[in-house]
Amino acid sequence: MWRYFTRNKTRRYVDILPDLVYNYNHSFHRSIQRTPAEVNSSNVLPVWKTLYGPQKPSQSKKPRFKVGYLVRISKAKKMFEKGYLPNWTTELFTISKIIPDRYPYVYKIQDYNGEELEGTFYEKELQQVVKKDDVYEVQEILAYKKRRVGKKIIPQVKVRWKGYPPSFDSWIPQSDLILPT
């Protein structure tokens, strides 16, 4: 139809309507497993059973994530917004619950403090993270202090972790900081 419109530089379909109807009725239809022109009074029952008969059991996929997996959440971007920054949060979350009653599966997640986030997340909104090391980026150093452990004095720094809210600020030994090279 659209080829006809382009070739003849017109949008008038009335001239080719009989051809369109003929082609539609003689095309294979997946829902009835044949062309509509092949359906007649002798085979109407099998066609009806094909459409409305017992449904095949839906193939239930296994959930992509399991409880305890580390994931990131996708960041919402505006339509057609481009950028070089990652589309995933820096903060890591843990899958706390899979809700199996819904398909596609949805997940409840919690942060490192064990606080569960409001709402549920689809598989497409989560990205699994395989964390091989415990190295996290520091956004800024907030304070310094020295702590006595026995006879040793250990210098410590209070850091704000990159991508994490201020509630995750923590004191770490200064020797644990790895400076960029």
Secondary structure by P-SEA (a helix, b strand, c coil): caaaaaaacccccccaaaaaaaaaaaccccccccccccccccaaaaaaaaacccccccccccccccccccbbbbbbbcccccccccccccbbbbbccccccccccccccccccccccccccccccbbbbbccccbbbbcccccccccccccbbbbbbbbbccccccccccccccccccccc
